[in-house]
Amino acid sequence: MSNYFKDEAICLRVIDFSETSQVVTLFVRAAGLISLLAKGVRKIPVRSRTPLPEPLDLFSRGQVVFIPPRGSSQLGTLSAWQVFDHHPALRRSLKALYSAQITAEVTLLLLKENDPHPELFDQLRCALEVFPGPDSQRMLLAYLKAALRLAGYQPRLDACCVCSKPVSASPALVFIPSLGGVSCQSCTRDGTAIKITPALTLALDRIGSPKELAQTPALRPAKPQALYDAARLLFAYISTLVERKLRTESLLKSIFNSQKDSSAKSELSSVK
């Protein structure tokens, strides 16, 4: 007899498998990432009594009933899907939709399948609800940081990862993706080092989680250029971790309204 599991989930990836079926990757709150075969979901009669009458749209959140995969190379089976929230507001804002696409790719890359991450699930749920709002750029940074921390890759931003000198005591800093942290400019000769101001480093270190930002909104707007610089830094780190360039990296400029300006300087108040 098959063991059915029921839980809350967010749809992160949908791939057509055949003329009638799809393979979906769901972020299940208590089970983590799960890839499931949704049989016959692409050809459901309007008045069918199938348990899958609702579409498996990207970023939709709902209740899933599934049979888990028996091995790491096998697919589980999707038995039922009831949508709680389609997140229609994401489709009405291009920046919000782009932000959701980035969170989906980062989540899929940083987490392993069948590895539970309920706290990150809650953070993703919060971010998807806030993205259509005015503070979506800062919320995206908050989720990227939360995903790295909860996946076990939290970057060190408070002190040099070579000599441990506090960031506030260093006049010039670089971020080293291969070491996962900042370093005094004199402590490294790494060719992949990214120049970063101490002010921006401290500000990025102080950004809270998506749930914290939602509960305590920022008192002042952030500068898009400062946020863009911070997002590129985190993207460089994630790309190093997964050993490839992220497909969604090209979306950053559109999200942050950034026009590359070598004279732009990041201030602490810009991101905090």
C-alpha positions in Angstrom: 0.0 0.0 0.0 1.4 3.4 -1.0 2.2 5.9 1.7 0.6 9.3 0.9 1.9 12.5 2.4 0.0 15.8 2.7 1.6 19.2 3.2 1.8 22.8 2.2 4.0 23.4 -0.9 5.2 26.1 -3.4 5.6 25.2 -7.0 9.1 26.2 -8.2 9.5 24.3 -11.6 7.2 22.8 -14.2 8.5 20.7 -17.1 6.3 19.0 -19.8 7.0 15.3 -19.6 4.6 14.0 -22.3 1.5 15.0 -24.1 -0.5 14.5 -20.9 1.9 14.7 -18.0 4.3 17.1 -16.3 7.2 16.8 -13.9 6.9 19.4 -11.1 9.4 20.4 -8.5 7.7 21.5 -5.3 9.2 23.1 -2.2 7.3 21.1 0.4 7.4 22.7 3.9 8.2 19.5 5.8 10.0 17.6 3.1 12.1 20.1 1.2 12.4 19.9 -2.6 10.4 17.1 -4.2 10.2 16.2 -7.9 6.9 14.6 -8.8 5.2 13.2 -11.8 1.8 14.8 -12.4 0.1 12.2 -14.6 -2.6 13.4 -17.0 -2.5 17.0 -15.7 -2.1 18.5 -19.2 -5.4 17.0 -20.6 -8.0 17.4 -17.9 -11.6 17.7 -19.1 -13.4 20.8 -17.8 -15.9 18.7 -15.8 -13.5 15.9 -14.8 -13.5 14.7 -11.2 -9.7 14.2 -11.2 -8.0 15.3 -8.0 -5.9 17.7 -10.0 -8.4 20.2 -11.5 -6.3 23.3 -10.6 -3.2 24.3 -12.6 0.3 23.8 -11.4 1.4 27.4 -11.9 4.9 28.6 -11.0 5.0 30.2 -7.6 1.5 29.1 -6.6 1.1 27.9 -3.1 -1.2 25.1 -2.1 -1.8 21.8 -0.4 -0.2 18.8 -2.0 -0.9 15.1 -1.6 1.9 12.9 -3.0 3.7 9.5 -2.9 7.4 10.3 -2.3 10.1 8.9 -4.6 11.6 5.5 -3.6 15.1 6.4 -4.6 17.3 9.4 -5.4 17.0 8.8 -9.2 13.2 8.2 -9.2 10.2 10.5 -9.3 7.4 10.6 -6.8 3.8 10.8 -7.8 1.5 13.8 -7.4 -1.9 12.7 -6.3 -3.7 15.9 -5.5 -3.1 19.6 -5.6 -5.3 22.3 -4.0 -4.3 25.9 -4.6 -4.3 28.3 -1.7 -2.7 31.3 -3.4 -1.9 31.8 -7.1 0.0 35.0 -6.3 -1.7 36.9 -9.2 0.0 40.2 -8.1 3.3 38.7 -9.3 2.0 38.6 -12.8 1.0 42.3 -12.8 4.5 43.5 -11.9 7.5 42.6 -14.1 10.0 43.3 -11.3 8.0 41.2 -8.9 7.9 38.3 -11.4 11.6 38.6 -12.1 12.3 38.6 -8.3 10.2 35.4 -7.9 12.1 33.8 -10.8 15.4 34.5 -9.0 14.3 33.1 -5.7 13.1 29.9 -7.5 16.4 29.4 -9.2 18.5 30.1 -6.1 16.3 27.8 -4.0 16.6 25.0 -6.5 20.4 25.4 -6.8 21.2 25.7 -3.1 19.0 22.9 -1.6 19.2 19.2 -2.1 16.1 17.2 -2.8 14.4 15.5 0.2 16.2 17.8 2.6 13.7 19.6 4.9 14.0 23.4 5.3 10.7 24.6 6.9 12.2 27.9 8.0 13.3 28.7 4.5 9.9 27.7 3.2 8.3 30.3 5.5 10.8 32.9 4.3 10.0 32.2 0.6 6.3 32.3 1.3 6.8 35.7 2.9 9.0 37.0 0.1 6.5 36.0 -2.6 3.8 37.9 -0.8 5.8 41.0 -0.4 7.5 41.2 -3.9 4.6 43.1 -5.5 5.0 45.8 -2.9 7.3 48.9 -2.8 10.2 47.3 -1.0 10.7 44.3 -3.3 14.3 45.1 -4.0 15.4 44.9 -0.4 13.2 41.8 0.1 15.0 40.0 -2.7 18.3 40.7 -1.0 16.9 39.5 2.3 15.8 36.2 0.7 19.2 35.6 -1.0 20.9 36.1 2.4 18.4 33.8 4.2 18.7 31.1 1.5 22.5 31.1 1.9 22.4 31.1 5.7 19.8 28.3 6.0 21.5 26.2 3.3 24.7 26.4 5.3 26.6 28.9 3.2 26.3 32.1 5.2 28.9 34.6 4.0 31.1 36.3 6.5 30.5 40.0 6.4 31.5 41.3 9.8 35.2 40.7 9.7 38.1 39.7 7.4 37.9 36.0 6.7 41.8 35.9 6.6 43.0 38.0 9.5 39.6 38.5 11.4 40.0 42.2 11.6 36.6 43.9 12.0 35.1 45.4 8.9 34.8 48.8 10.6 38.6 48.8 11.1 39.5 48.2 7.4 39.7 51.2 5.1 39.4 49.0 2.0 37.7 45.6 1.5 37.1 43.0 -1.1 34.7 40.1 -1.2 36.2 36.7 -2.1 33.5 34.3 -3.5 35.8 31.3 -3.1 36.2 32.0 0.6 32.7 33.1 1.2 33.4 36.4 2.9 35.1 39.8 3.0 38.8 40.3 3.3 41.1 43.3 3.8 42.5 44.3 0.4 46.0 43.6 1.8 45.2 40.1 2.9 44.5 38.6 -0.5 45.7 38.4 -4.1 42.7 36.4 -5.3 41.9 37.4 -8.9 38.1 36.9 -8.3 38.0 39.4 -5.5 35.2 42.1 -5.7 35.9 45.5 -4.4 33.3 46.6 -1.8 33.1 49.5 0.6 33.0 48.8 4.4 29.7 50.8 4.6 28.0 48.5 2.1 29.4 45.4 3.8 28.0 46.5 7.2 24.7 47.4 5.7 24.3 44.0 3.9 25.3 42.2 7.1 22.5 44.0 8.9 19.7 43.2 6.5 17.2 41.0 8.2 15.2 38.0 7.0 12.1 38.4 4.8 9.8 37.9 7.7 11.7 40.5 9.8 11.5 43.0 7.0 7.8 42.3 6.6 7.2 42.8 10.3 9.4 45.9 10.6 9.4 47.9 7.3 12.4 50.1 6.5 12.0 53.7 7.6 13.5 55.1 4.3 13.9 53.9 0.7 17.1 52.3 -0.4 19.2 53.5 -3.4 18.8 51.1 -6.3 22.6 51.3 -7.1 23.5 50.2 -3.6 21.1 47.3 -3.7 22.3 46.3 -7.1 25.9 46.2 -5.9 24.9 44.0 -3.0 22.8 41.7 -5.2 25.7 41.2 -7.7 28.0 40.3 -4.8 25.6 37.6 -3.5 25.1 36.4 -7.1 28.9 36.0 -7.5 29.1 34.0 -4.3 26.2 31.7 -5.3 27.7 31.2 -8.8 30.9 30.1 -7.2 29.1 27.7 -4.9 27.1 26.0 -7.7 30.0 26.3 -10.2 28.0 28.0 -12.9 26.5 31.3 -13.8 22.9 31.8 -12.8 20.4 32.0 -15.7 18.5 34.8 -13.9 21.5 37.1 -13.4 20.5 39.1 -16.4 17.3 40.1 -14.6 19.1 42.1 -11.9 19.5 45.3 -13.9 15.7 45.4 -14.7 14.8 44.8 -11.0 17.2 47.4 -9.6 16.9 50.0 -12.4 20.6 50.0 -12.5 22.7 51.8 -15.1 26.4 50.9 -14.6 28.1 54.0 -13.1 31.7 53.6 -12.0 31.4 56.8 -9.9 28.5 55.5 -7.8 29.4 55.0 -4.2 27.4 52.8 -1.8 26.5 54.4 1.6 25.5 52.7 4.8 22.1 54.4 4.8 21.5 53.2 1.2 20.8 49.6 2.2 20.2 49.6 5.9 
